[in-house]
Amino acid sequence: MPTPDRYALLREALIAARRENGLTQSEVAERLGKAQSFVSKYESGERRLDVIEFIEVCQILSIKPATIIRKLESEHD
């Protein structure tokens, strides 16, 4: 089972990617067709993304899912 620390790393990577793209939570949510609270909740750790949601968020943030996954794997080793 994944450790909470890996979820924190995932959240940090998604937040960093959003900020690097100059996007607000509201802008990401709008592009996803979701409420702003959806983004707020996964960024704060209140909710977790499933695989499909993760891929969709990565597409919006112009980052390859594999890039984040590799980072999580390297942090775990």
C-alpha positions in Angstrom: 0.0 0.0 0.0 1.4 3.5 -0.9 2.6 5.6 2.0 1.1 8.9 2.8 4.4 10.6 2.0 4.1 9.5 -1.6 0.7 11.2 -1.8 2.3 14.3 -0.4 4.9 14.1 -3.2 2.2 13.7 -5.8 0.2 16.7 -4.5 3.4 18.8 -4.4 4.3 17.8 -8.0 0.8 18.7 -9.3 0.7 22.0 -7.4 4.2 22.9 -8.8 3.1 22.0 -12.3 0.0 24.1 -12.0 2.0 27.1 -10.7 4.7 26.7 -13.4 1.9 26.9 -16.0 0.6 30.1 -14.4 -2.8 28.5 -13.7 -5.1 29.1 -10.8 -7.1 26.3 -9.2 -10.2 27.8 -10.8 -8.7 27.7 -14.3 -7.6 24.1 -13.9 -11.1 23.2 -12.6 -12.8 25.0 -15.5 -10.7 23.1 -18.0 -11.6 19.8 -16.3 -15.2 20.7 -16.2 -15.2 20.5 -12.4 -15.8 22.9 -9.5 -12.8 24.7 -8.1 -13.3 22.7 -4.9 -12.3 19.5 -6.8 -8.8 21.0 -7.4 -8.6 22.4 -3.9 -9.5 19.0 -2.4 -6.9 16.9 -4.3 -4.2 19.6 -3.7 -4.9 19.7 0.0 -5.1 15.9 0.3 -8.8 15.9 1.3 -9.5 13.7 -1.7 -7.4 11.4 -3.9 -7.3 11.3 -7.7 -8.1 8.0 -9.4 -5.9 7.1 -12.4 -8.2 8.6 -15.0 -8.5 11.8 -13.1 -4.7 11.9 -12.6 -4.2 11.6 -16.4 -6.7 14.3 -17.1 -5.1 16.7 -14.6 -1.7 16.0 -16.1 -3.0 16.8 -19.6 -4.3 20.1 -18.4 -1.0 20.8 -16.7 1.0 19.9 -19.8 3.0 17.3 -17.9 3.4 13.6 -18.8 2.0 11.3 -16.1 5.1 9.1 -16.4 7.3 12.1 -15.4 5.5 12.3 -12.1 5.4 8.6 -11.6 9.2 8.4 -12.2 9.7 11.1 -9.6 7.5 9.2 -7.1 9.5 6.0 -7.8 12.9 7.7 -7.4 11.8 9.3 -4.1 10.7 5.9 -2.8 14.0 4.1 -3.5 
